[in-house]
Amino acid sequence: MFDFALNNAWLIPLLPALAFGIITLFTKKMIKLSASISIGAILISFVLSVILGIELIGQGDTFLEHPYKAVVTWFSMPGLSIEVGTLIDNISVMMLLVVTFITSLVQIYSLGYMRGDPGLARFFAYVSLFAASMLGLVIAPNLLIMFVFWELVGLCSYLLIGFWYGKISASAAAKKAFITCRAGDFGLLLGIILLQINFGTLDLQQLSVMIPNFTQYTGLTAVGLTVIAIILFLGPMAKSGQFPFHVWLPDAMEGPTPVSALIHAATMVVAGVYLVGRILTLFITLPSALLFVAIIGAFTALFAATIAITQTEMKKILAYSTISQLGYMMLALGAASLTASMFHLMTHAFFKALLFLGAGCVLHAMHNEASIWKYGGLRKYMPVTYWTFLIGCLAIAGIFPFAGFFSKDLIMEVTFAASSLSGHAHGPFPVAYTVLFLMAALTAFLTAFYMFRMFFICFHGELRSKEVQPHEAPKVMTVPLIILGIFSIISGWVGWPGLGEGQAFGYFVRLGEFQVMEANWLLIILSTLLALFGIGLAALFYWKKSFSPQAVIERVPFLYKLSYNKYYIDEFYLWIIHNIIDKCGWLLWKFDIYVIDGIVNGFGKMAQWGGAVMRKVQTGQLQHYALIFFMGIVLMLLLLSFTGVHSPAIGLMGGAK
């Protein structure tokens, strides 16, 4: 069975791709059939992924040391050979499991949330293509094929964010996401080209061997390769919402809530983290590039957390929490820990999908009322949503024994290990990592605070809106919440030190030389206390109301406005667009009209003039041709006479020889 699943791993992305094709071409008017085809395809992909995962663990070191690669040559030319196929290893199997599992639950949930929508068949077609694109990216054997699926993921996000295209804000958000990601993708494509030029290959396995010894294979210096690494990193920065490319992600909430859950939990944004993880050897080889990744990650995590504490829309708060958690994942990669990053990617997928789908249940009950200040007391009306949402909040806050506790603690540990505080840091920048560790600790406190601020406002107290009567969502929506709630509790335990050989998950996604660290109880206690302090402070302000949030706002109105308006980053970008890019665009338009078009039109006019002249010569009259022939001979004689050149052919000016 394992051989079948392994040899046919290409079916995992192909099945949802076929579902997309069938729905688009044949069943788009049959909503129930379209939904069944889409859900059935992703469930079969999930089963195949489970088979791969079970057998992979059973293979142990043999498979870890010899990943399965099946490729055929797509095209080949001197200096460039591109292969298509699959690369199945421990990390790709983990991602296959996460993507297919989350997508399956989201699609089942969508049967209830999207019921009655006239575009439901189109929705399932887009989601199927989205899943296929992400799954294809996961098993791609080289960077070029990854880039192809990377762009397909971007296209699908555009289609799904703007799914309700009749809504102006949704169309604008889709365009914003697409354009922002394209800006980063330019850097990614340029980085890929530069790697191909210098290393002669884009194969992931070959690059992992060649990059640590790059001086033997290329003429690059460390500085040159660092520049290439940072240019390439621009793509993951944009896709994963890292500062300053984060602006598209909160606006992506204009799409249906199931889309938000997919984008934020299992597809799109985690693609950037996964790609950096795939080529982490490049950054580990270059300490400066690695530090750059860590700085971007830590700053993004803290920056987004400071914005989330003042937002008033449920999905916007969750969006900024996603940006913050993606920053944590990048920080782990910047601390040279693939395990910590992938571990948090997995646990985050469960509790973030849970939180977004829970938010969808709330919006469903509140008739799409966005402001959390219109909620309150929802615990009485929506008990299943309440308890599952509480699990998600505890998980993201990092409270034991929930999933986020284990993965976030591991990120804190690897960052601490790289800092000067550890006393035995191996990297060249221990002081810098000390600052990053402190930023991560502060982010942990803020995460607990803003998540439970939202939780207490929404689910405790009294209902503030008198216009609606909330109700629990149907079972097709609440059952996925329960399943995700269970995984938000148990999934973290696979990485707990002491669970057998190699500490389970750390052994599963380890780098070749990676050794799982022993639990640092001091850090565990510190991170737990920070989370509890954040929860307690939120309870005092928004549940027990012992303190007044308004009084704090009045004390620091500037800071509040700065956070609430997201540091005016969007306004700054708009100012640049209107005052610089638009004006430059006007100048470029004039240059195009008068210079570029002038040159092109000039060549056209020259051709017209030449044609007009030649048309007078080519009259078709024999006497004209004879006259031209005679004049040509006379001209040649005159030329020979005045230049003194002797012609051996006709013996002029001196006779024949």
Secondary structure, DSSP 8 states (H G I E B T S, - for coil): -HHHHHHTTTHHHHHHHHHHHHIIIIITT-HHHHHHHHHHHHHHHHHHHHHHHHHHHHHTHHHHHS-EEEEEEEEEETTEEEEEEEEE-HHHHHHHHHHHHHHHHHHHHHHHHTTT-TTHHHHHHHHHHHHHHHHHHHT-SBHHHHHHHHHHHHHHHHHHHTSSTTSHHHHHHHHHHHHHHHHHHHHHHHHHHHHHHHHS--BHHHHHHHGGGHHHH-S--HHHHHHHHHHHHHHHHHHTT-TTSTTHHHHGGGS-HHHHHHHHHTSTHHHHHHHHHHTHHHHHH-HHHHHHHHHHHHHHHHHHHHHHTT--BHHHHHHHHHHHHHHHHHHHHHTT-HHHHHHHHHHHHHHHHHHHHHHHHHHHHTTT--BGGG---HHHH-HHHHHHHHHHHHHHHT-TTSHHHHHHHHHHHHHHHTSGGGS---SS-HHHHHHHHHHHHHHHHHHHHHHHHHHHHHHSS----SS-------HHHHHHHHHHHHHHHHGGGGGSTTSSGGGTHHHHS--TT-------HHHHHHHHHHHHHHHHHHHHHHTS--S-HHHHHHHSHHHHHHHHTGGGHHHHHHHHIIIIIHHHHHHHHHHIIIIIHHHHHHHHHHHHHHHHHHHHH----HHHHHHHHHHHHHHHHHHHHHHT---TTT-TTT---
